[in-house]
Amino acid sequence: MWKFPRTRYADCNGSEASEETEIAVNIGGVKYILYGDVLNRYPETRLAELVNRATDSTREDLSALCDDYDDLKREFYFDRDPAAFKCILELYYYQRKIHIKRGICLIHFKREMDFWGIDVKHLDELCKSNLNEAETMLVQIAETVKVLLNAQKEDVTVTRGQRFQASLRNLIGKPESSLAARVIGIVSVAFILLSTVVMCVSTMPELQVQDAEGNLVEHPILDSIETTCISWFTVKYILRFVASSNKLRFMSSFMNIIDFLTIMPFYLMLILDTAMLEHGNVQQAARVLRVTRIALRVMRIARVFKLAHHSSGLRTLAIALKSSMKELSLLFLYMSVGIFLFSALGYIIEESHPESMFTSIPQSFWWAVSSMSTVGYGDMYPKTILGRCITVVSVVCGILTIMLPLQLIIKAFGEISKNQHELETIAKREIKITKLRTKYEAQGWTNLKDATSK
């Protein structure tokens, strides 16, 4: 039995009767003796209401505030967590912020605080921050479970067309659903990598050939490989569009827009080539094809983003960068201030030198960027001793400017990667428990416990 010392303060909020009241509470098998003058320091809580109604209320009224009440022992029973209650008592007796002890679940402690009528503002700041993170993660788990359940509901088909869409969707978008889907996923990644390699190799002069006008163009073999890759991307895009249950959402998705833009210039070039040759305007066709070929090469670079369909690491990186926009903005701000400051100093110091490369402040921006990023191309450098000292200072400031926000971004990436893995694991377990609960509902809770423990 725990009996706390009875300390009194002149600014007690309780009445004279409640100050003399002494109540016994049993919290999960642990008995406490509490005093009215202490509990009434926070009159809006359940314990304060309990001590104020202990003397002039009926058993029915008191039972509404607790789980059970013993008339003989005059003891209130609560089926609550005694470890959490001991932390909460610190608020009454020591009038300080509540600190959650190690080993207590944060969400569970929040429920205990809600039961006893304790506001979150009484929590320690660090514990409050940890609680907010836990609640945010709980919301994310609920959203992940909802998405997975919705995906499973889409598989519940009625018509033959819906059944075909579900099978096609699993075959193309869910490699874990079957062996054929896994093979298609591997082939898709292979085509993406092959297309990227061909794009790089095709720029080598040794592997290019001359056309009728003497211009270097891609080798026919590489051109054929590129056509094959485009054909695969096109077929897969059409099949994914057919399998989609919401065509508008499919077309507005960012990754699907990227997929469309990577294949569109190829067919645009074919259409323009055919149209120009039919009208006999060869020179105009050559100019249009040259511009279209440049656009095609630019869009081919975007095919690397296709790997995000098959790589959870790239998706995690995108989420980490999105969540670190504040740190990235600070990095851009610090770099901008440093570039302007050091380029102005460099111009002022180097302006009087007869062989100065710093002809203006805007032109000095390039030197400041290469110095602060520690690249130092060497195409522009100071000639005076003071200018070289400024260069050393700019390099050191650039290292510090990049290093400080970068640590926060790396930490955010690690936390998000860990949270994503935990979210997927917990969400799958919640779905499994939901299925088992539905399956064993008619057989009783005991069977459900046996099933989930396996």
GIQUI-V401148 format. One line per field, one symbol per residue. ss: DSSP state (h for helix, s for strand, l for the rest). Layout:
BEGIN
ss->???
END
This chain:
BEGIN
ss->lssllllllllllllhhhhllssssssllsssssshhhhhhhlllhhhhhhhllllllhhhhhllllsssllllsssslllhhhhhhhhhhhhhlllslllllllhhhhhhhhhhhlllhhhslhhhhhhhhhhhhhhhhhhhhhhhhhhhhhhhllllhhhhhhhhhhhhhhlhhhlhhhhhhhhhhhhhhhhhhhhhhhlllhhhssslllllssslhhhhhhhhhhhhhhhhhhhhhhhhlllhhhhhhlhhhhhhhhhhhhhhhhhhhhhhhhhhllhhhhhhhhhhhhhhhhhhhhhhhhhhhhllhhhhhhhhhhhhlhhhhhhhhhhhhhhhhhhhhhhhhhhllllllllllhhhhhhhhhhhhllllllllllllhhhhhhhhhhhhhhhhhhhhhhhhhhhhhhhhhhhhhhhhhhhhhhhhhhhhhhhlhhhlhhhhhhhhhl
END
